[in-house]
Amino acid sequence: MPRRYELVGALALFVGGAAVLLQYIVTPLSGNMTGAEIVATVTEHRTAMGWALSLDFPVLLAVPAFLFIGHLAHARTSVLASIGTALLFFPFVLSLPAIFGLDGLAFLSSAQPDKAAMAQLLDSWLGSTWFALSLLPYLLLQIVGGILIAVALLRAKSVPSWVAIATGAWPLLAVVGQASGVRVIAVIGYAILFLTWAVFATFLVRGRKPVAAERALVTA
């Protein structure tokens, strides 16, 4: 891979990972809110929702970040890595309109005088088949894709084993935390995401050899 692409990948991984973590920390929304609850919460925490909405843009860097993780897992030569990359990449891209739309509607609801109408609009958005088919597959396939990429990284030995294992763990923690409403679990999951993505970025910047090759040089 050309050096300039490695640097772009490192930037996408570091900034995108930081944005994903920060957005979940600052957003006042949770996964089990009704339209009325969203309107009331965002009206009370409008500044926090504004920050969460602004972070939607750097979160987009997660799109290329998944591809660079697949590159480190040798997706071009490994069927397992290519499937894992696809399960992380495509469902995430398909979920973006639903997530960004919800963030935008939630923020606008705090400035509208007719709160009941905004609550009904948000309920329609959350209850739509389109929203469910955009978001739910992403949450489920994210777990499967993370596990497949973790196994591929362990086989490729391109990063330390703990990074590979953590790559498979963070999606599960994030989804469990969101589904259960226990935010600290999801925060831990996204913190692990940022940590692993920062390590991936470091490996891309340094252009380091696979871990197995480094060990061979040390023992030679």
Order of alpha helices (4+ residues) and beta strands (2+ residues): alpha-alpha-alpha-alpha-alpha-alpha-alpha-alpha-alpha-alpha-alpha
